[in-house]
Amino acid sequence: MINIKSEREIELMKEAGRYNQLAFKEVEKYLKPGVTTGKLDKVIYDFIIKNDCIPSTLGYQGYPASVCISINDEVVHGIPGKRVIKNGDIVSIDLVLSYKGYHADATRTYIIGKVSDDVKKLVENTKKAFYAGVQKVKEGARIRDVSRAIEDYAHSHGLSVVEELVGHGIGSSMHEEPDVPNFDDNNMTVLKAGMTIAIEPMLNLGSKKVYMCDDDWTVKTYDGKPSAHYENTVLVTKDGYEILTGD
């Protein structure tokens, strides 16, 4: 069932989105070569708890950390730990928190130091693919409109779209209906004002094929080429949309 949020629920989600933005600003202070992904996880955990929020991923289906940190050919769900970030890495931070029972979900991919032009364009165009999709959001539009716009933008820039993972509804649960694919799967679900969805292109520089690592969480590109991820929590309105987690 798709949940239409009340005004009170929307206000709580906006507040969750504000804390999500602030958490990113906090962790960005530490994001540089030499830092471990475990340190970044600790920074985010401390910030979330200090602000009376809850890290949504911690303990979710057994996930052991407060944030997902994926590097280079890792598409999603990388587990923070002793790994050291290096010059030339791209680092995706997928951060979900809840405030008074309502979740906000966003992902940013950061360029650390110098990378090739192809990798730089991958990161830039993944963000732009999100905006190509979100511009289709309004009451009466269909999920398919959003999905097709993302896929068309990605393919027009020579990037492949991961199909095993999709965006989703969000609210009092981290994952709600409907699914929001980044490719056209003919999803004719109609968007209605008051729906809140997480739109999250995951684009690869090479093949769209991915595989699950032995930790049963980390998803990597099959060919070892870089992947980028960009995500925001979005409110559907009568005449468009509102991004609740900044840009």
DOLO-278756 format. One record per residue (C-alpha): x, y, z. Coordinates in nm, 4 decimals. Layout:
[[X; Y; Z]];
...
***
This chain:
[[0.0000; 0.0000; 0.0000]];
[[0.1257; 0.3462; -0.0911]];
[[0.1123; 0.5901; 0.1993]];
[[-0.0048; 0.9472; 0.1438]];
[[0.1501; 1.1614; 0.4151]];
[[-0.0488; 1.4012; 0.6300]];
[[0.0696; 1.7573; 0.6868]];
[[0.2103; 1.6528; 1.0246]];
[[0.3987; 1.3624; 0.8695]];
[[0.5369; 1.5848; 0.5952]];
[[0.6678; 1.8300; 0.8536]];
[[0.8425; 1.5470; 1.0388]];
[[0.9951; 1.4230; 0.7151]];
[[1.1176; 1.7712; 0.6330]];
[[1.2855; 1.7867; 0.9736]];
[[1.4418; 1.4442; 0.9140]];
[[1.5634; 1.5745; 0.5786]];
[[1.7195; 1.8777; 0.7455]];
[[1.9132; 1.6585; 0.9866]];
[[2.0201; 1.4386; 0.6969]];
[[2.1676; 1.7416; 0.5188]];
[[2.3474; 1.8508; 0.8346]];
[[2.4912; 1.5021; 0.8829]];
[[2.6453; 1.5185; 0.5359]];
[[2.7963; 1.8587; 0.6111]];
[[2.9491; 1.7144; 0.9280]];
[[3.1046; 1.4085; 0.7646]];
[[3.2383; 1.6153; 0.4727]];
[[3.4778; 1.7806; 0.7201]];
[[3.6574; 1.4449; 0.7602]];
[[3.6375; 1.3151; 0.4034]];
[[3.9971; 1.3125; 0.2749]];
[[4.2793; 1.0705; 0.1926]];
[[4.3995; 0.8741; 0.4948]];
[[4.0705; 0.8546; 0.6812]];
[[3.9114; 0.5149; 0.7369]];
[[3.5530; 0.4414; 0.6418]];
[[3.5039; 0.3310; 1.0030]];
[[3.5961; 0.6794; 1.1229]];
[[3.3366; 0.8317; 0.8898]];
[[3.0765; 0.5918; 1.0232]];
[[3.1586; 0.6973; 1.3804]];
[[3.1308; 1.0674; 1.2898]];
[[2.7872; 1.0108; 1.1388]];
[[2.6682; 0.7943; 1.4284]];
[[2.7753; 1.0538; 1.6858]];
[[2.6079; 1.3364; 1.4932]];
[[2.2814; 1.1475; 1.4502]];
[[2.2588; 1.0473; 1.8158]];
[[2.3553; 1.3944; 1.9377]];
[[2.0604; 1.5370; 1.7463]];
[[1.8046; 1.2940; 1.8884]];
[[1.7737; 1.1008; 1.5638]];
[[1.8275; 0.7311; 1.4928]];
[[2.0618; 0.5770; 1.2319]];
[[1.8141; 0.3818; 1.0211]];
[[2.0596; 0.1306; 0.8741]];
[[2.2193; 0.0230; 1.2027]];
[[2.0862; -0.3256; 1.2710]];
[[1.8556; -0.3215; 0.9673]];
[[1.8345; -0.6870; 0.8595]];
[[2.1626; -0.7319; 1.0453]];
[[2.3533; -0.4450; 0.8796]];
[[2.6369; -0.3556; 1.1212]];
[[2.6898; 0.0177; 1.0632]];
[[2.5191; 0.3573; 1.0703]];
[[2.5897; 0.4377; 0.7061]];
[[2.6801; 0.2624; 0.3811]];
[[3.0126; 0.3678; 0.2279]];
[[3.0960; 0.2345; -0.1188]];
[[3.4217; 0.3042; -0.3018]];
[[3.5050; 0.2957; -0.6738]];
[[3.3566; -0.0262; -0.8191]];
[[3.1306; -0.0769; -0.5168]];
[[2.7790; 0.0188; -0.6230]];
[[2.6009; 0.0170; -0.2860]];
[[2.5977; -0.1143; 0.0716]];
[[2.9716; -0.1085; 0.1399]];
[[3.0322; -0.1765; 0.5091]];
[[3.2539; 0.0787; 0.6904]];
[[3.5626; -0.0533; 0.8645]];
[[3.9419; -0.0347; 0.8444]];
[[3.9577; 0.0531; 0.4753]];
[[4.1530; 0.3740; 0.4116]];
[[4.0307; 0.6262; 0.1553]];
[[4.2961; 0.7201; -0.1012]];
[[4.3614; 0.9980; -0.3477]];
[[4.1798; 0.9104; -0.6711]];
[[3.8908; 0.7269; -0.5040]];
[[3.5256; 0.8056; -0.5527]];
[[3.3291; 0.7509; -0.2335]];
[[2.9510; 0.7078; -0.2132]];
[[2.7910; 0.7744; 0.1248]];
[[2.4347; 0.6454; 0.1612]];
[[2.2902; 0.8009; 0.4757]];
[[1.9489; 0.7245; 0.6230]];
[[1.8240; 0.8570; 0.9555]];
[[1.4907; 0.8815; 1.1299]];
[[1.3479; 1.1683; 1.3302]];
[[1.0471; 1.0949; 1.5514]];
[[0.9773; 0.7835; 1.3487]];
[[1.0157; 0.9288; 0.9974]];
[[1.3073; 0.8555; 0.7666]];
[[1.5146; 1.0642; 0.5274]];
[[1.7427; 0.8918; 0.2761]];
[[2.0115; 1.0506; 0.0595]];
[[2.3349; 0.9509; -0.1138]];
[[2.6264; 1.1564; -0.2380]];
[[2.9288; 1.0397; -0.4386]];
[[3.2448; 1.2360; -0.3609]];
[[3.5586; 1.2699; -0.5703]];
[[3.8738; 1.2424; -0.3584]];
[[4.1699; 1.4173; -0.5180]];
[[4.2396; 1.3641; -0.8879]];
[[4.0410; 1.1266; -1.1063]];
[[4.0159; 1.0745; -1.4808]];
[[3.7785; 1.2845; -1.6874]];
[[3.5625; 0.9771; -1.7472]];
[[3.5179; 0.9199; -1.3737]];
[[3.4505; 1.2886; -1.3144]];
[[3.1780; 1.2811; -1.5806]];
[[3.0337; 0.9624; -1.4275]];
[[2.9858; 1.1370; -1.0924]];
[[2.8518; 1.4572; -1.2489]];
[[2.6111; 1.2799; -1.4814]];
[[2.4754; 1.0518; -1.2100]];
[[2.3647; 1.3629; -1.0222]];
[[2.2233; 1.5123; -1.3410]];
[[2.0351; 1.1881; -1.4107]];
[[1.8614; 1.2324; -1.0757]];
[[1.7516; 1.5810; -1.1778]];
[[1.6339; 1.4547; -1.5172]];
[[1.4123; 1.2116; -1.3310]];
[[1.2874; 1.4374; -1.0523]];
[[1.1771; 1.7018; -1.3025]];
[[0.9094; 1.4554; -1.4146]];
[[0.7621; 1.4348; -1.0637]];
[[0.4203; 1.5885; -1.0090]];
[[0.0712; 1.4730; -0.9213]];
[[-0.0676; 1.2654; -1.2075]];
[[0.2683; 1.1670; -1.3504]];
[[0.3688; 0.8003; -1.3515]];
[[0.6709; 0.6278; -1.2023]];
[[0.7553; 0.5247; -1.5582]];
[[0.8024; 0.8905; -1.6555]];
[[1.0689; 0.9301; -1.3870]];
[[1.2390; 0.5993; -1.4660]];
[[1.2512; 0.6607; -1.8396]];
[[1.3980; 1.0093; -1.7954]];
[[1.6799; 0.8722; -1.5776]];
[[1.7547; 0.5872; -1.8170]];
[[1.7468; 0.8095; -2.1255]];
[[1.9831; 1.0600; -1.9648]];
[[2.2254; 0.7876; -1.8546]];
[[2.2353; 0.6162; -2.1922]];
[[2.2745; 0.9460; -2.3779]];
[[2.5942; 1.0000; -2.1767]];
[[2.7337; 0.6515; -2.2320]];
[[2.6525; 0.5177; -1.8845]];
[[2.4794; 0.1944; -1.7886]];
[[2.1985; 0.1644; -1.5353]];
[[2.2034; -0.0906; -1.2538]];
[[1.8750; -0.2821; -1.2694]];
[[1.8986; -0.5054; -0.9610]];
[[1.8535; -0.2076; -0.7258]];
[[1.5866; 0.0628; -0.7357]];
[[1.4519; 0.3640; -0.5521]];
[[1.1535; 0.3319; -0.3226]];
[[0.8825; 0.4939; -0.1185]];
[[0.9861; 0.6191; 0.2235]];
[[0.8174; 0.7494; 0.5376]];
[[0.7574; 0.5773; 0.8699]];
[[0.9440; 0.2829; 0.7136]];
[[1.2783; 0.3160; 0.5380]];
[[1.1460; 0.1185; 0.2416]];
[[0.7834; 0.1552; 0.1369]];
[[0.5867; 0.1114; -0.1834]];
[[0.6233; 0.2010; -0.4646]];
[[0.9476; 0.0879; -0.6232]];
[[1.1115; 0.3646; -0.8286]];
[[1.3352; 0.2015; -1.0913]];
[[1.6075; 0.3899; -1.2752]];
[[1.5117; 0.2139; -1.5987]];
[[1.1845; 0.1835; -1.7875]];
[[1.0065; -0.1277; -1.6594]];
[[0.6623; 0.0023; -1.7577]];
[[0.5688; 0.0944; -1.3990]];
[[0.2392; 0.2798; -1.4443]];
[[0.1912; 0.3733; -1.0772]];
[[0.0424; 0.7230; -1.0615]];
[[0.2105; 0.9780; -0.8372]];
[[-0.0141; 1.1617; -0.5922]];
[[0.0469; 1.4696; -0.3793]];
[[0.1685; 1.3659; -0.0362]];
[[0.3684; 1.0681; -0.1560]];
[[0.7347; 1.0635; -0.0523]];
[[0.9848; 0.8698; -0.2610]];
[[1.3594; 0.8143; -0.2721]];
[[1.4924; 0.8585; -0.6253]];
[[1.8428; 0.7172; -0.6585]];
[[2.0241; 0.6610; -0.9885]];
[[2.3077; 0.4065; -0.9659]];
[[2.5104; 0.4355; -1.2849]];
[[2.8179; 0.2475; -1.4059]];
[[3.1039; 0.3527; -1.6291]];
[[3.1111; 0.0056; -1.7831]];
[[2.8669; -0.2837; -1.7862]];
[[2.5386; -0.2722; -1.5932]];
[[2.6129; -0.6181; -1.4525]];
[[2.6764; -0.6395; -1.0777]];
[[2.7338; -0.9084; -0.8160]];
[[2.6996; -0.9542; -0.4408]];
[[3.0174; -0.9908; -0.2351]];
[[3.0777; -1.2592; 0.0272]];
[[2.9684; -1.0227; 0.3077]];
[[2.6125; -1.0482; 0.1668]];
[[2.5843; -0.6690; 0.1558]];
[[2.8355; -0.5034; -0.0767]];
[[2.7321; -0.4932; -0.4425]];
[[3.0122; -0.4407; -0.6971]];
[[3.0331; -0.3940; -1.0723]];
[[3.1020; -0.7169; -1.2560]];
[[3.3761; -0.5630; -1.4727]];
[[3.5457; -0.3714; -1.1889]];
[[3.4739; -0.0291; -1.3417]];
[[3.3567; 0.2615; -1.1227]];
[[2.9973; 0.3205; -1.0171]];
[[2.8318; 0.6366; -0.8832]];
[[2.5157; 0.6898; -0.6789]];
[[2.3062; 0.9991; -0.6130]];
[[1.9844; 1.0058; -0.4110]];
[[1.7336; 1.2340; -0.2442]];
[[1.4059; 1.1996; -0.0584]];
[[1.1374; 1.3770; -0.2610]];
[[0.7863; 1.4952; -0.1764]];
[[0.5270; 1.4855; -0.4547]];
[[0.3200; 1.8047; -0.4682]];
[[0.0157; 1.9144; -0.6687]];
[[0.2243; 2.0933; -0.9281]];
[[0.5686; 1.9359; -0.8915]];
[[0.8009; 1.8238; -0.6171]];
[[1.0058; 1.9296; -0.3170]];
[[1.3448; 1.7778; -0.2388]];
[[1.3619; 1.7184; 0.1368]];
[[1.7320; 1.6292; 0.1605]];
[[1.8969; 1.9204; -0.0203]];
[[2.1264; 1.8936; -0.3200]];
***
